[in-house]
Amino acid sequence: MRHINIPLFIQHMGCPNQCVFCDQRAITGAHSFCFEKVIEDIEKVLATKGDAEAEIAFFGGSFTGIDRDLMIRLLDIAEGYVNKGEVVGIRMSTRPDYINEEILDILDRYTITEIELGIQSLDDEVLISCRRGHIAADTEKYCKLLRERGYKFVGQMMTGLPAATHESEIFTARRICEMGAVGTRIYPLVVFKNTPLAEMTRRGEYAPMSLEEAIERSANVYEVFLENNVKCLKIGLHETENLHSEESYMAGPNHPALGEMVRSEIYRRRIMSALKADTSGKNLEIYVPKGRISMAVGQKSVNKARIMKETGTHLVKILEKDELLEYNVLVKVF
């Protein structure tokens, strides 16, 4: 069944801390939260969802850090739609350090399907450089609490953060898996204007990733999630998140098909790994799962061209094979 979120953005509410990279107003394209429009926004999506399974999702800020009365009023509205059978549950995004027993006692009264945690990194040097306001041990503590209370959580992480390395990002991905996350979102860092990170960039203290570097680093961590069967819900910001606004976007990996390009890189790596012997001067037939030819070929046939160049092959055919599972490939040399 098709699944959709009904997103309700609460912008920067609930978070007194400003990480160096954060401009939630720019990302959501909104500057204020209007409680009076909540029901209208929900009804608008419900009117067009068809037979899709829907969840009401409180995104854009640290939901469990907002005023308690407002949080409960919003949860009551969402639960009303659950009780009517119009949505299957409620999800939210928040910070790890905005989870505690008191908050979970409140959430216990509602149909919470998943809690998305902005983990970003589990390297203390990175967290300090980003002015995150907590350390990795806090994240470990609150993820453990979520598991003990029976909540599923999604661990969001970022690549390309200040002080981050390939190794620290892979470490973060592994720990997210080990801590019991059921899913992840990978966000290659984009520099928005009017943030401390923008000033760091102007001063030469931070160098934004190129698109190619973002693909490589995101593919590195995505492979960790694949190995551990942790579902990746999203790679990169949504197209609606002001990535093309001259007023907000400054620098960094910005491409509408970034997620597709990362997944394409995974296929390229799998194909190259499957080539055990010298293939120079030979032909290749590569079989991929149904519906994955374009992903394996790559944008503008970049994968196909690179495989031919690196292997010395003359002909590369990429074909479908129904029985292959996602990211599995079969290579024939002749």
N, C-alpha and C positions, 0 to 999 in steps of 0.2 A: 504494500500500500504506500502511495506517495505521502511524504511527511512534510509539513510546513511549520514554521514558527510564526507566531503573531507577535512581532517585536514592538515593545514599548520602551522607548529610550528615555532614561532618566538622567542623561548627560553626566555632569560632574557631581551630582548630588551624592552625599554620603561619604565623600572622600576629601578630608581636609589636607591630605598630602598631594603634592604635585611631583610626580616622577619627571625626570628631565625630558622624556619623550612624549609626554601626555598633553593632548589638547582635545578633550572629548567633544567640545563644542564644534571643532572643525570636523572631527570624524563623523559625528552624527548629522552635521549640517543644521543643527538647531541650537538656539541660545537660551531657551527656557523650557521648563517642564510645565505642561498645563494639565492638571488633574481632571478638569472638566471635559477634556477631549478623550480620556482613556476609553470610555465605553464606545464613543463614536469610532475611534481607531480600531477597536476590536471588531465591532459590527461590520466595518468596511471590509476587513479581510474575510470574515466569516461568510459574507455575501458572495464571495468569489472563489472560495476554497474547493467547491465541488465535493468529491468524495474523499478528499485528502484527510489524513489524520493530522490534527493540529495541537500545538502547545502554545500557551501564552508565555512569552519570554521577556523578562525584565532585563534589558541590556543597556550598555552605554555608561554605566557607573558602578558603584559598589552598593548593590541593592540592600544588603544586610547592614549597611552603615547609615542608611537614611533615618530620618525621624521615625521612631517606633510607631506612632499613631498612623503616619502616612503609609508606612510599610504594611501595616495590618489592614488598612482600608483598601490598599491595592490588592493584597492577597485575598481579601474577602470578595472583591469584585471578580478576580480570576477564578476563585473556587466556585463562585456561582455558575460560571460557564461549564466548569467540570461537572457540577451537580446536574446541570441540564443536558449533559452528554454532548455538548457542542465542541469541547476540547478534551483531550485525554489527560492533561496535567499542566504543571507550571514549572518553568525552568528560569534560572537567573544567573547573572554573572556578578562576582564579587571578588574581594581580595582574600587571600588565605587568613590574614590576621583579623578579618571581620567575621570569623566563625568562632563561636564559643557555645557553651552549654545553654546559656540563656537564649541565644538566637535560635538554636536548634529546638529548644522547648517550644518556641513560637511556631517554627516551621513544621513541627510535628502535627500541627492541627490542620495542615493543608496537603494537597496531593502534589508533592514536589517530585518531579521525575528525575531531574538532574540539576546539580549545582556546578556552574562553570567557574573555575578558579583562575584568576590571572596570576599564574605562578611566575611566568616570564623567564626566571633563571633560578637555579639552585646553587649558584656560585656566589659566595658572600662578597667577593671583590666586585662582581658585576652589580649586585644589589646595592652596594654602597655607592658605586659610580653612578648608578641611576637614581640615587636618592629615594630608594624604594620604601624606606621607613620600617623595614623588618629584615630579619636574616633568614637563611635557609632553614635553620632549626625550627623557626615558627611555622613555616610551611609544612615541614614534616609532622609537627605536633598536630596541626589542625586537619591535615589529611587523615591522620590516624583517628582523630575524633570523628570525622565524617564516616569513616568505615565502621567504627564501633557503633555508631548510631544508625547504621543501615542506609546511609545516603550514597547514591552513585555520584561520582564527580568527574568532570572533564578538566584536564589540565592544559590550559593555554600556555604556550611558550613563545618566545621571540628569538629570532636570529639576528646577529649583527649589532647587538647592544654594546654600549661602551664597555671596554675591558673584556668583552667576551672573546673566546677563541673557538675554533672548531671543536677542540677537546671539551671545553666547558659546556658547549651546547649539546654534544653527544652525551655527556654526563647527565645533564638536565633531563634529556629525553629518557635515558635509562631509569633515572630515579622516578620520573613521573609514572613510568610503567610499573616499577617495583612498589610504588606507594598505592597502587590499585586503581589508577584511572581507567575509566571505561572508554574514554575518547580523548581526543586532543584537537586543538587548533594551532596552526603554526603561522606566526606573523613575522615575516621579514620586516625589519625596522625601516620605517619611512620617517623622514624629517619634516615636521610641520612647522610653519612659521609661528611666531609668538610662543615658542617653547624654549626652555633652557638649552635643549639639544640644538636648536637653531643657532643660538649664540655660540655654543661650543663648536659648531660646524664653521661658523664665520671666523672664529679665532684659530681654526686649524687644530683644535683639540679632538675633533671627531671627524672621521672620513666616512661618509655614507657608502654603503655597498653599491657596487654596480649590479645590473640585472643578472649578469652571468654569475657573480659571486653569490648573490641571493639564491639563485637556483641551486648552486652546488651545496651551500650550507644547509638549505632547507631540505634538499634531497638526502643529505647525510643523516639528519634527525628523523626524517620520514622513514628511512630504512629501519631505524631502531623501532619505531612504532609498528611497522609491518612485521618485523621479527617477533614482536611480542603480542601480536593480534590486538593492538589498540587502534580503534577506528579513528581515522583522521577526518574530521568534519569539514575543515576548511583550511586552505593555504592562502594567505594574503588577505588584505582588506577587501571589503565589498566595493563594487564599482560606485555605489551610492555614497561612499565615505569620503567625498570631496577630494579624491585623488587628482582631479583635473581642475581644481579651483586655484586660480592664480593668487587668491587671497589667503589660501591656507597651505597648499603643497609647496615644499621647498626643494627637497632632494630625496634620493633614495630609489630603490627598485619599485617602479611604477609601471605595471603592464596589466591590461585587463585579463590576460590569459596566464598569469603567473602560476596559478595552481596547476593548470594543464601542462605548463612547461616543466614544472618540477616532476610531475608524474611521468612525463615523456623521458626525462633524464633517468628515472628509475628503470624504465624499459631499456634504454640504451645500455645501462650498466649490466642489466640482466643478460642482454644479448651478448655483450662482450665477454661476460663471465662464462657463458655457455660455449664459447669458442676455445676448445682445449688445444687444438693442433694448429700448425701453420696453415693458413688459408690463402696465402699469396697466390694470385693468378687463378684462383678458383671462383666458383659461383656459390652464392648462399641463398637458401630459402629459409625464411624465418617465419615461424607460426606463432601467433599471439591469440589471446582470448577474443571471443566474438565481440565486435564493436570497438576494438582497441587498435585497429590498423593506423588511424590518423595519429593516435597518441604515440605509437611505436615509431612511426615515420618521422614525427616531430614537425614543428612549425617550419614551413618552407623547406620540408624534407631535410632538416638539419641533421637528424639522427642518421638517416640513410647515407647522406654524404660523408658524415664523419666515420661511420662504420666502414664504408668503402675505402676511405683514405687510410684509416688506421690498420686495416686488415689486408689491403692490397687486392681486394676482390674486384671482379669486373661487373658482376650482376648481383644485385640484392633485391629479392622479391619478399615482400612482407604480406602474409596471408593469414586468414582467420582459421582457427581450429576450435570447434564448439566445446570440446571436453577440457580445454585448458582453463585453469583457474586464474583469477586476477594476478597479474605480474609474473605469471609463469610463461616461459617461452620454450620453443623447440627449434633447434637449428639443424638444417641439413646442408652438407657441403658436397658439391659435385663438380 
